C-alpha cells in the first residue's frame, strides 16, 4: 500500500494524515499500515519539539541582548512562529493518538 494518505507538511517537517474518505472506509490492511506509518512519524514529534525549543532558547538569548527595536520585533516574530509550530506538533501528537487508538480498538 502506498502512503498517499499522508502529505508532507513543510512547516512542521512531518508527513500528516490526509484521508480522502473516512478512516473506517479503508480496508483493514490499509488502516493498519496507516497506523503503523503514523506511529513512526508520531514517535519523532517529541524530538522535533525539543529541537524547536532549543531554537527558541537561542533566539530568546539573542533577544535579551538586542538593542535594535526592529531586530527585536523580527526575533519576536521568529519566536512566535517556532512556538506556533510546537503547538501544532503537540496537537498532532495528542489528537491523532486518541483518534487512532479509538478507531483501532473499535475496528479490530
N, C-alpha and C positions, 0 to 999 in steps of 0.2 A: 504494500500500500504506500502510495506517496503521501507526503505530509503537506499536501496542498491546503489543508485546513488550518495551516499556520502561516502567518505573514510576518516578515521581519519588520520590527519597529526600530527604526534607526535611532530615534531619540532615547529609547530605553536599552538598546543594544541586545534585544532578545527577540525570539520568534513568539508571537502571541496567537492564541486561538482566533480563528476567523471562520466560523462554520457557515456553510451556505444553506443549512437546514438544521432542524432541532437535533440535538445530540442523540436522542432516542431513535431517530430515523436511520442512523448509521448501523451497519452490521456489527455484531458483537466483536468480531476480529478488528474492525476499523476502530471501534471505541476503545478497545484495549490498547491498540497501537497509539492512538491519540493520547491516552492517559500516560502511557509509558514515555512518549515524547515530551509531554508537558511536565511530568515529574522530573525528567532530566533537566529541562530548562528551569523549572521552578527551584531545583536544588542549587542552581548557580546564582539565584537572586540575592541571597544574603552577602555573597562575596562582592557582587556589583554594588550593593548598598554601602558596604564598608569602603569601597574604593571612592564612591561619590562623597561619602562623609569625610574622607581624608582630603579630597579636593576642596570641600567647603572649609575645613580647618585651615588649609593653606591660604585660601582667599580671605578668610577672617583675619589671619595674621597680617596679610598684606593690607587689609582694610584698616587695621589698627594703626599702621604706620603711615597710611596715605594721607597727605595733606591737601592734595588737589581735589576739589569738590567734584568735578566732572568724572575723574577717575574713580572716586569713591562711589559715585552713582553707578558707574559701569560695573564695579565689583559687586555692589549690592544686587544688581540685576543678574549677574552671573550666579551669585549665591542663591538667589530666589529660584532660578531655573534648575540648579542642581537639587535644591530641596524639593521642587515640584517633581522631578524625576524619581527621587527617593520615595515620595508619597505614592506616585503611580506604581512603582515596583512593589511597594507594600500592599497596595490594593490588589494587584495581580497575584501576589503571593498568597494572600488570605482568601479572597473570594473564589478563586479557582480551586483551591484546596477543598473548600467546603462544597462547592457545586459538584466537583468530580467525585468526591467520596460519597455524596448522597446518590448521584447517578449510578455509580458503580454498584453500590450496595442494592439499589432498587432493581437494577437490570441484570445482575448476575444470578 
